[in-house]
Amino acid sequence: MARTSERSQRGGHSGVSIEDVAAAAGVSTATVSRAVRGLPRVSPATREKILEVAGALGYVASSSASGLATGRTKTIGVLAPFVSRWFFSKAIEGADRELHARHYNLSLFNLGGHGSNRERLFSKTMVYKQIDALLVLCMALTHDELDHLQKIDIPLVVVGGHVEECAYIGIDDYAAASTAVMHLIELGHRDIALIHGDDETDLNFDVPRVRMLAFTEVMEGAGLPIRPEWDEWGDFTVRSGQEAFRRLWARPGPKPTAIFCASDEMAMGVIFEAARIGVRVPEELSVVGIDNHDFADAMGLTTVGQRPDEQAELATKMLLDELDGVSGSVRSAVAPHELIVRRTTAPPPV
């Protein structure tokens, strides 16, 4: 008698689990998952056998996924730690652009800046939604989460930062940060402060650490001092950039002539707060960021630009091509970045 498992209830099946079908058919759970969702890389004979076994055992797709035995849900999941911040909103825009062109739907999973609901998300929600593939924005996945996704055989790509064990697409964050810092050094700056990103969540966001490392090693390589009192943090928002600048400028002692900010939004916060207290940019203080935010041009912000919408669009294309049977479509790729010099950087004051 087929056992009732938590997995069977997660998938919306009454009494019979995907493991039951896999055992009876003599295949893996991943193969069962592919067969019932109409995905490639399952031979017609194997698919027919699995569907016969599933039917005999009473393994029936949930109502939210009706028709899976003959086709896919035509839905791609996008997992984001935030939706309000620039990088994530642009990436979602790029993913949706490609999905719309290919007649697919987007199902957004928003963690809201924290990871407290991750366990339920991976164990229940994604199976209930019956997505065909998953696009992850700027976060790493745990071994348990990866294991879950592999069991149901969902193609996966991460956008924005290197992630172990996953295909990922993003800029070389070390090179991008190095480019920004070298720009300041080449202008003649020696007294350079850092406002880095700090991930206070449990989202395993790797980008802040890489950009900090680049700053440190470029400064050391140029023989320049790294002052601990000029090291401040923010959370990639304008407000955190304002607060970081206030803390930095309130300390006694000499002041930097330039600040490298690990994101444009924090750089904007620095510029706003500097103007409020009468520090002139760039005459007294040069500021550089990373991203090329939509407002960067209007503010004259020097930055290292990237295109998260294009990164997500490419990642989505890879996922859809993989679903269409183009083997090897999902792979890691380095996206371009470029230094864009505007009005917020200049040689240090004499």
Disulfide bonds with the S-S distance in Angstrom:
none
